[in-house]
Amino acid sequence: MNHFNYKNQQLFAEDVSVSDIINQHGT
């Protein structure tokens, strides 16, 4: 099962934007 998908040209992991995760937690 793939938990990653694209919405509006942004990568999401289980409906959470990956860029939001990076902004909150760093890389």
Biopython code that builds the backbone (N, CA, C, O; Angstrom):
import numpy as np
from Bio.PDB.StructureBuilder import StructureBuilder

atoms = [
    (1, "MET", "N", (0.851, -1.199, 0.000)),
    (1, "MET", "CA", (0.000, 0.000, 0.000)),
    (1, "MET", "C", (0.884, 1.246, 0.000)),
    (1, "MET", "O", (1.835, 1.350, 0.775)),
    (2, "ASN", "N", (0.563, 2.160, -0.858)),
    (2, "ASN", "CA", (1.367, 3.371, -0.987)),
    (2, "ASN", "C", (0.732, 4.492, -0.174)),
    (2, "ASN", "O", (-0.387, 4.918, -0.458)),
    (3, "HIS", "N", (1.446, 4.962, 0.829)),
    (3, "HIS", "CA", (0.923, 6.024, 1.689)),
    (3, "HIS", "C", (1.322, 7.407, 1.193)),
    (3, "HIS", "O", (0.930, 8.417, 1.777)),
    (4, "PHE", "N", (2.103, 7.452, 0.117)),
    (4, "PHE", "CA", (2.526, 8.727, -0.446)),
    (4, "PHE", "C", (1.713, 9.014, -1.698)),
    (4, "PHE", "O", (1.489, 8.129, -2.523)),
    (5, "ASN", "N", (1.279, 10.244, -1.827)),
    (5, "ASN", "CA", (0.557, 10.652, -3.021)),
    (5, "ASN", "C", (0.756, 12.142, -3.261)),
    (5, "ASN", "O", (1.190, 12.879, -2.376)),
    (6, "TYR", "N", (0.432, 12.563, -4.463)),
    (6, "TYR", "CA", (0.572, 13.963, -4.835)),
    (6, "TYR", "C", (-0.795, 14.627, -4.894)),
    (6, "TYR", "O", (-1.756, 14.076, -5.431)),
    (7, "LYS", "N", (-0.854, 15.840, -4.319)),
    (7, "LYS", "CA", (-2.031, 16.688, -4.444)),
    (7, "LYS", "C", (-1.532, 18.088, -4.778)),
    (7, "LYS", "O", (-0.667, 18.625, -4.086)),
    (8, "ASN", "N", (-2.070, 18.670, -5.827)),
    (8, "ASN", "CA", (-1.672, 20.015, -6.233)),
    (8, "ASN", "C", (-0.158, 20.130, -6.362)),
    (8, "ASN", "O", (0.435, 21.122, -5.938)),
    (9, "GLN", "N", (0.463, 19.109, -6.951)),
    (9, "GLN", "CA", (1.901, 19.068, -7.211)),
    (9, "GLN", "C", (2.733, 19.110, -5.934)),
    (9, "GLN", "O", (3.892, 19.520, -5.981)),
    (10, "GLN", "N", (2.178, 18.699, -4.795)),
    (10, "GLN", "CA", (2.923, 18.567, -3.548)),
    (10, "GLN", "C", (2.824, 17.132, -3.079)),
    (10, "GLN", "O", (1.791, 16.479, -3.228)),
    (11, "LEU", "N", (3.922, 16.653, -2.509)),
    (11, "LEU", "CA", (3.941, 15.280, -2.021)),
    (11, "LEU", "C", (3.328, 15.220, -0.632)),
    (11, "LEU", "O", (3.673, 16.009, 0.247)),
    (12, "PHE", "N", (2.415, 14.276, -0.447)),
    (12, "PHE", "CA", (1.763, 14.076, 0.839)),
    (12, "PHE", "C", (2.040, 12.667, 1.330)),
    (12, "PHE", "O", (2.130, 11.724, 0.543)),
    (13, "ALA", "N", (2.175, 12.538, 2.644)),
    (13, "ALA", "CA", (2.304, 11.232, 3.284)),
    (13, "ALA", "C", (1.107, 11.065, 4.210)),
    (13, "ALA", "O", (1.007, 11.747, 5.230)),
    (14, "GLU", "N", (0.205, 10.167, 3.861)),
    (14, "GLU", "CA", (-1.019, 9.937, 4.637)),
    (14, "GLU", "C", (-1.770, 11.242, 4.894)),
    (14, "GLU", "O", (-2.161, 11.529, 6.025)),
    (15, "ASP", "N", (-1.968, 12.032, 3.831)),
    (15, "ASP", "CA", (-2.723, 13.290, 3.861)),
    (15, "ASP", "C", (-2.038, 14.407, 4.630)),
    (15, "ASP", "O", (-2.667, 15.425, 4.918)),
    (16, "VAL", "N", (-0.759, 14.243, 4.973)),
    (16, "VAL", "CA", (0.014, 15.324, 5.583)),
    (16, "VAL", "C", (1.060, 15.750, 4.562)),
    (16, "VAL", "O", (1.767, 14.911, 4.004)),
    (17, "SER", "N", (1.158, 17.041, 4.319)),
    (17, "SER", "CA", (2.118, 17.530, 3.344)),
    (17, "SER", "C", (3.532, 17.263, 3.830)),
    (17, "SER", "O", (3.879, 17.598, 4.963)),
    (18, "VAL", "N", (4.349, 16.661, 2.973)),
    (18, "VAL", "CA", (5.734, 16.372, 3.345)),
    (18, "VAL", "C", (6.481, 17.669, 3.638)),
    (18, "VAL", "O", (7.321, 17.699, 4.538)),
    (19, "SER", "N", (6.196, 18.736, 2.904)),
    (19, "SER", "CA", (6.853, 20.008, 3.171)),
    (19, "SER", "C", (6.475, 20.547, 4.544)),
    (19, "SER", "O", (7.298, 21.185, 5.199)),
    (20, "ASP", "N", (5.241, 20.302, 4.993)),
    (20, "ASP", "CA", (4.849, 20.703, 6.344)),
    (20, "ASP", "C", (5.630, 19.924, 7.390)),
    (20, "ASP", "O", (6.048, 20.489, 8.400)),
    (21, "ILE", "N", (5.831, 18.636, 7.157)),
    (21, "ILE", "CA", (6.601, 17.816, 8.089)),
    (21, "ILE", "C", (8.039, 18.334, 8.172)),
    (21, "ILE", "O", (8.595, 18.453, 9.264)),
    (22, "ILE", "N", (8.632, 18.637, 7.030)),
    (22, "ILE", "CA", (10.009, 19.143, 7.013)),
    (22, "ILE", "C", (10.090, 20.482, 7.735)),
    (22, "ILE", "O", (11.024, 20.717, 8.501)),
    (23, "ASN", "N", (9.128, 21.354, 7.498)),
    (23, "ASN", "CA", (9.128, 22.663, 8.149)),
    (23, "ASN", "C", (9.002, 22.536, 9.660)),
    (23, "ASN", "O", (9.589, 23.333, 10.392)),
    (24, "GLN", "N", (8.254, 21.558, 10.141)),
    (24, "GLN", "CA", (8.046, 21.397, 11.574)),
    (24, "GLN", "C", (9.209, 20.686, 12.247)),
    (24, "GLN", "O", (9.564, 21.015, 13.379)),
    (25, "HIS", "N", (9.813, 19.709, 11.558)),
    (25, "HIS", "CA", (10.778, 18.825, 12.211)),
    (25, "HIS", "C", (12.178, 18.923, 11.636)),
    (25, "HIS", "O", (13.109, 18.354, 12.207)),
    (26, "GLY", "N", (12.359, 19.618, 10.540)),
    (26, "GLY", "CA", (13.668, 19.678, 9.908)),
    (26, "GLY", "C", (13.976, 18.397, 9.162)),
    (26, "GLY", "O", (13.170, 17.467, 9.126)),
    (27, "THR", "N", (15.158, 18.365, 8.566)),
    (27, "THR", "CA", (15.529, 17.190, 7.771)),
    (27, "THR", "C", (16.558, 16.364, 8.497)),
    (27, "THR", "O", (16.994, 15.333, 7.985)),
]
sb = StructureBuilder()
sb.init_structure("model")
sb.init_model(0)
sb.init_chain("A")
sb.init_seg("    ")
for serial, (resi, resn, name, xyz) in enumerate(atoms, 1):
    if name == "N":
        sb.init_residue(resn, " ", resi, " ")
    sb.init_atom(name, np.array(xyz, "f"), 0.0, 1.0, " ", f" {name:<3s}", serial, name[0])
structure = sb.get_structure()
